[in-house]
């Protein structure tokens, strides 16, 4: 696939990295020549220096025969104009734009071919807000992913000493919970993937990914770790777009406080939010945190745009007694450094956003793609089409499907029913199939499985 990416920042660079290793023809456009040089040295891609909304620059980047334009510069207006130019002059089939300003997003009818021709809108702030909200709803989870509009969820937890299943084989999970069906999709032990078998023994500190119907998630988590009490008191450091949206989404169910440094932003937040308490000051101010009873906070979320400020305020909040801390980290190099120590969960905005982009790049009928383990693995929701003659999966039992190495089918969603995958489960046309890949180099093989041919030999 021939793809033009506008913007070589964190999201554009991470996307280019993901796609360049998958036999795509990638061109990245940016006004910053140094940034492009760094990307070009690391990846097998073309780079073009210039403003991505200019027709001459798009033509130089290969827009005449491009399959897709992904506009993820820091300017909403540049992204929207680039999509308009690509549609009008180059008839680009798929146009994806990052639009951050909610004033644009709330206008219905603005983004269609008669107005601004954007096929897929991506709002990183909204993606990250939803991501954090799911983590708050599942205390103890490292990652929570919805499939089929929330009917099934994939959850990552760290197995604790003393958990009922730690030191036991996976096949005993069914004996522990005879009324709950679940499947362990993958286990990461000391950062290395293990493909789970019935006789696999779970060890303390294993990162376990399991899939189950939404109603059963809490029961499965209790087998792997001590269940944590639900959160009540939430403290958010940073009243920017993400902080505001998160407070708005959860303030009806939790006691929320926002700490924001900017006085005029504080005034705006206090008027815009209903029950959230807005405090003006620095989240790194020890006296302020103590005065606001940080030791009684169930969760402290550092959501400013400054990685170092987020890390330092999180460490301080944890030291002062906050039960859990989550930290927004824009620099991917920091994520692995800080997670799992004093900081419970490090959230990477570009990795949360990248799945939305990958969904539209994948071949076959792919509903959603989710990046896991900081990009090391992927979870995919694909729809099976065709019949036993035209499809490699329809009409076959899971044990008879030639899955690529390191790939497991975790669940099948059929209409409203969540079927946890077993060897004798038969895939039907129209099923939503949830797959887990620990080795992304086989992604093309998975896509080919779900592409319908006239006949397969």
C-alpha positions in Angstrom: 0.0 0.0 0.0 1.3 3.5 -0.9 0.8 5.8 2.1 1.7 9.4 2.6 2.1 10.6 6.2 2.0 14.3 6.9 3.9 15.1 10.1 7.0 13.5 11.5 6.2 14.1 15.1 5.5 11.4 17.8 2.4 10.0 16.1 3.6 10.3 12.5 7.0 8.8 13.4 5.5 5.9 15.4 3.1 5.2 12.6 5.9 5.2 9.9 7.9 2.8 12.2 5.0 0.4 12.4 4.1 0.4 8.7 7.6 0.5 7.1 8.3 -3.0 8.4 5.1 -4.4 6.8 6.0 -4.0 3.1 4.3 -0.6 2.6 5.6 2.2 0.4 5.8 5.0 3.0 6.6 8.7 2.4 6.7 11.2 5.3 6.3 14.9 4.8 7.4 17.6 7.3 8.8 21.1 7.4 11.5 20.0 9.9 14.4 18.6 7.7 16.4 17.4 10.8 13.5 15.3 12.1 13.0 13.8 8.6 16.7 13.0 8.4 16.6 11.1 11.7 13.5 9.1 10.5 15.1 8.4 7.1 18.3 7.1 8.8 16.3 4.6 10.9 13.6 3.5 8.5 13.2 2.3 4.9 11.0 5.3 3.9 11.0 8.3 1.6 11.0 11.8 3.1 9.9 15.1 1.6 10.6 18.5 3.2 7.7 21.0 2.9 4.2 22.0 4.0 1.9 19.0 3.6 -1.1 21.1 2.5 0.7 22.4 -0.6 -0.3 20.7 -3.9 3.3 20.8 -5.2 4.6 19.1 -2.0 1.8 16.4 -2.1 2.6 15.7 -5.8 6.3 15.4 -4.9 5.4 12.9 -2.2 3.6 10.8 -4.7 -0.1 11.8 -4.2 -0.9 11.1 -7.9 -1.1 7.3 -7.1 -1.2 7.2 -3.3 -3.7 4.8 -1.7 -3.9 6.7 1.6 -3.1 10.1 3.1 -2.6 10.3 6.9 -2.5 13.9 8.0 -1.2 14.0 11.6 0.7 17.4 11.8 0.2 19.6 14.9 -2.1 21.9 13.0 -5.8 20.9 12.6 -6.2 23.4 9.7 -3.2 22.0 7.8 -4.5 18.5 8.2 -8.0 19.4 6.9 -6.7 21.4 4.0 -4.4 18.6 3.0 -7.3 16.2 2.9 -9.3 18.7 0.7 -6.3 19.0 -1.7 -5.8 15.3 -1.8 -9.5 14.7 -2.6 -9.9 17.5 -5.2 -6.6 17.2 -7.1 -5.4 13.7 -6.6 -8.6 11.7 -5.8 -6.9 9.9 -3.0 -9.1 7.0 -1.9 -8.6 7.2 1.9 -7.9 10.4 3.8 -7.3 10.3 7.6 -6.9 13.5 9.6 -6.0 14.2 13.2 -8.3 16.9 14.5 -7.8 17.9 18.1 -10.0 21.0 18.6 -13.4 20.0 19.9 -15.0 23.1 18.2 -14.5 21.3 14.9 -15.5 17.8 16.2 -18.9 18.9 17.5 -20.1 20.2 14.1 -22.1 17.5 12.3 -21.8 17.4 8.5 -18.5 19.3 8.5 -16.5 16.2 7.5 -18.0 14.7 4.3 -17.2 14.9 0.6 -19.5 17.9 0.1 -17.7 19.9 2.8 -14.2 18.8 4.2 -13.5 15.4 2.7 -12.1 13.5 5.6 -12.8 9.7 5.7 -11.5 9.0 9.2 -11.2 11.6 12.0 -8.8 10.9 14.8 -8.8 12.8 18.1 -5.9 11.6 20.1 -7.2 13.3 23.3 -10.5 11.4 23.0 -8.7 8.1 22.4 -6.5 8.6 25.4 -9.4 9.8 27.6 -11.3 6.6 26.8 -8.2 4.5 27.4 -7.7 6.0 30.9 -11.4 5.8 31.7 -11.4 2.0 31.1 -8.3 1.7 33.4 -10.1 3.6 36.2 -13.1 1.3 35.8 -10.9 -1.8 36.2 -8.6 -1.2 39.2 -5.5 -3.4 38.9 -5.5 -3.7 35.1 -2.5 -2.6 33.1 -4.5 -2.4 29.8 -8.2 -2.8 29.0 -9.4 -3.1 25.4 -13.0 -3.2 24.1 -14.1 -5.4 21.3 -17.5 -5.5 19.5 -18.6 -2.3 21.1 -17.7 -3.5 24.6 -19.3 -7.0 24.5 -15.9 -8.6 25.1 -12.7 -7.2 26.7 -9.1 -8.0 26.6 -7.4 -7.2 29.9 -3.7 -7.3 30.9 -2.9 -7.9 34.6 0.3 -8.7 36.5 0.0 -12.0 38.4 0.7 -11.4 42.1 2.2 -13.7 44.8 -0.7 -15.4 46.6 -3.1 -15.2 43.6 -5.2 -18.4 43.4 -3.8 -19.4 40.0 -0.2 -18.5 40.6 2.0 -21.6 40.5 -0.8 -23.6 38.9 -1.5 -24.8 35.3 -3.8 -22.7 33.1 -6.2 -25.7 32.6 -7.1 -25.4 36.2 -8.7 -22.0 35.5 -11.9 -23.8 34.4 -12.0 -25.8 37.6 -11.7 -22.6 39.7 -14.5 -20.9 37.7 -16.8 -23.5 36.2 -19.4 -20.9 35.3 -17.0 -18.4 33.7 -15.5 -18.9 30.2 -12.2 -17.1 29.5 -9.1 -17.6 27.5 -5.5 -16.5 28.2 -4.3 -15.1 24.9 -0.7 -14.5 25.9 1.7 -14.3 28.7 4.8 -12.1 28.9 7.4 -13.3 31.3 10.4 -11.0 31.9 9.4 -9.2 28.7 9.4 -12.4 26.6 6.2 -13.8 25.1 5.0 -17.3 26.0 2.2 -18.9 23.9 -0.1 -20.3 26.6 -0.9 -24.0 26.6 -3.1 -26.0 29.1 0.0 -27.1 31.0 1.6 -23.6 31.2 2.2 -22.6 34.8 1.5 -19.0 35.7 4.3 -17.4 37.8 4.2 -14.4 40.0 5.0 -11.1 38.0 3.8 -12.6 34.7 1.9 -10.1 32.6 -1.2 -12.1 31.6 -3.5 -11.1 28.7 -7.0 -12.7 29.0 -10.2 -12.2 27.1 -13.7 -12.7 28.4 -17.2 -11.3 28.2 -17.3 -7.9 29.9 -19.5 -9.2 32.8 -16.8 -11.8 33.7 -13.7 -9.6 33.7 -13.7 -8.9 37.4 -14.1 -12.6 38.3 -11.1 -13.6 36.1 -8.9 -10.8 37.5 -9.6 -12.2 41.0 -8.0 -15.5 40.0 -4.7 -13.8 39.0 -4.3 -11.1 41.7 -5.9 -9.7 44.8 -9.0 -7.7 43.8 -8.6 -4.0 44.5 -11.4 -1.9 45.8 -13.1 0.4 43.3 -11.6 3.9 43.0 -13.5 6.8 44.6 -11.1 9.7 44.9 -9.3 10.8 41.7 -6.7 13.6 41.5 -5.8 14.9 38.0 -2.7 16.9 37.4 -3.1 19.1 34.3 -6.3 20.7 33.1 -5.6 20.5 29.4 -7.8 18.8 26.8 -7.3 15.3 28.2 -7.6 16.4 31.9 -10.8 18.3 31.1 -12.4 15.5 29.0 -11.5 12.8 31.6 -13.0 14.9 34.5 -16.1 15.5 32.4 -16.5 11.7 31.7 -16.0 10.5 35.3 -17.1 13.3 37.6 -20.7 11.9 38.0 -19.3 8.7 39.5 -16.1 9.7 41.3 -14.8 12.5 43.5 -12.5 14.4 41.1 -10.0 17.2 41.7 -7.9 18.9 39.0 -4.7 20.7 39.7 -3.9 23.3 37.0 -1.2 25.9 37.0 -2.8 28.5 34.6 -5.3 30.8 36.5 -7.4 31.6 33.4 -7.6 27.9 32.5 -8.7 27.2 36.1 -11.6 29.7 35.7 -12.7 28.1 32.5 -12.6 24.6 34.0 -14.5 25.6 37.1 -17.3 27.0 34.8 -17.2 24.1 32.3 -17.3 21.2 34.8 -20.1 20.3 37.2 -18.8 18.8 40.4 -15.0 18.7 39.8 -13.0 20.7 42.3 -10.5 22.9 40.4 -7.3 23.9 42.3 -4.8 26.5 41.0 -1.2 25.5 41.6 1.6 23.1 40.8 1.1 19.3 41.1 4.8 19.2 42.2 4.0 21.4 45.2 4.4 19.1 48.2 2.5 21.4 50.5 -0.5 21.7 48.1 -0.7 17.9 47.8 -0.5 17.3 51.5 -3.1 20.1 52.1 -5.5 18.3 49.6 -5.0 15.0 51.4 -3.2 13.2 48.6 -2.6 10.3 51.0 -6.4 9.5 50.7 -6.4 9.6 46.9 -7.2 6.3 45.2 -5.6 7.4 42.0 -3.3 10.2 40.9 -3.2 11.0 37.1 -0.4 13.2 35.7 -1.8 14.4 32.4 0.2 17.6 31.5 2.2 18.0 28.2 5.5 17.8 30.1 6.9 14.3 30.6 9.4 15.3 33.3 6.8 17.3 35.2 4.4 14.3 35.0 7.1 11.8 36.2 8.2 14.0 39.1 4.7 14.9 40.3 3.7 11.2 40.1 6.7 10.1 42.2 5.9 12.8 44.7 2.2 11.8 44.9 3.2 8.1 45.4 5.7 9.0 48.1 3.0 11.0 49.9 0.6 8.1 49.9 -1.5 8.1 46.7 -2.7 4.5 46.2 -2.1 4.3 42.5 -0.4 6.7 40.0 -0.8 6.8 36.2 1.4 9.0 34.1 1.1 10.3 30.6 4.5 9.9 28.8 5.0 11.3 25.3 8.5 10.1 24.8 8.3 6.3 24.1 11.9 5.8 25.4 10.6 6.8 28.9 7.7 4.4 29.0 9.6 1.2 29.8 11.9 3.0 32.1 9.2 4.2 34.5 6.4 1.7 34.4 6.1 -0.9 37.2 8.2 0.9 39.8 6.8 3.8 41.7 4.7 4.6 38.7 2.0 2.0 38.3 1.0 2.6 34.7 2.7 4.8 32.0 0.4 5.8 29.2 1.8 6.5 25.7 -0.6 8.7 23.7 0.8 7.7 20.4 0.6 4.0 21.0 -3.0 4.5 22.2 -3.7 6.4 18.9 -1.8 4.2 16.6 -4.3 1.4 16.7 -7.0 3.6 15.3 -4.7 4.4 12.4 -3.7 0.8 11.8 -7.3 -0.3 11.6 -7.7 1.5 8.3 -4.4 0.3 6.9 -4.9 -3.4 7.4 -6.2 -5.4 4.5 -9.3 -7.7 4.9 -12.3 -6.6 6.9 -10.5 -5.4 10.0 -12.8 -3.7 12.6 -10.1 -2.6 15.1 -6.4 -2.9 15.8 -4.9 -2.4 19.2 -1.2 -2.0 20.0 -0.1 -3.9 23.1 3.0 -4.1 25.2 4.3 -0.7 23.8 3.9 -1.9 20.2 5.4 -5.3 20.7 2.1 -7.2 20.1 -1.3 -6.5 18.5 -4.9 -7.5 19.1 -7.1 -7.5 16.1 -10.8 -7.8 15.6 -11.6 -9.2 12.1 -14.9 -10.2 10.4 -15.0 -13.5 8.7 -16.8 -13.5 5.3 -17.6 -16.0 2.6 -18.1 -19.8 2.9 -16.0 -22.9 3.2 -14.9 -22.7 -0.4 -14.0 -19.0 -0.6 -12.6 -18.5 2.9 -9.7 -19.9 4.8 -11.6 -19.6 8.2 -15.4 -19.9 7.6 -16.8 -23.4 8.3 -13.6 -24.6 10.0 -12.8 -25.5 13.5 -10.2 -23.3 15.2 -7.8 -26.2 15.5 -7.9 -26.7 11.7 -7.2 -23.1 10.8 -3.6 -22.5 9.7 -2.7 -19.7 12.1 0.7 -18.0 11.7 3.3 -18.6 14.4 2.6 -16.7 17.6 -1.0 -16.1 16.8 -4.0 -17.2 18.9 -7.8 -16.7 18.5 -9.1 -15.6 21.8 -12.9 -15.2 21.2 -15.6 -15.1 18.6 -18.5 -12.7 18.8 -21.6 -13.9 17.0 -24.5 -11.4 17.0 -24.8 -10.5 20.7 -23.1 -13.7 22.0 -19.4 -13.9 23.2 -18.0 -17.3 22.5 -14.6 -17.9 24.1 -12.5 -19.8 21.5 -11.9 -23.5 22.0 -10.3 -26.0 19.5 -13.7 -27.2 18.4 -15.3 -23.8 17.9 -16.5 -23.4 14.3 -16.2 -20.0 12.6 -19.3 -18.8 10.8 -19.6 -16.1 8.2 -20.2 -12.7 9.9 -18.4 -13.7 13.1 -16.2 -11.1 14.7 -12.9 -13.0 15.4 -10.5 -11.6 18.1 -6.9 -12.5 17.4 -3.8 -11.9 19.4 -0.3 -11.6 17.7 2.9 -11.7 19.7 5.0 -11.4 16.5 3.8 -8.6 14.2 5.9 -9.8 11.2 3.1 -12.3 10.6 0.4 -9.6 10.3 0.1 -10.0 6.5 -0.5 -13.7 6.9 -3.4 -12.9 9.3 -4.8 -10.4 6.9 -4.7 -13.0 4.1 -6.6 -15.4 6.2 -9.6 -13.0 6.3 -9.5 -12.0 2.7 -12.1 -13.8 0.5 -11.0 -15.3 -2.8 -12.9 -16.8 -5.6 -11.5 -20.1 -4.6 -8.6 -21.3 -2.6 -6.3 -24.1 -3.9 
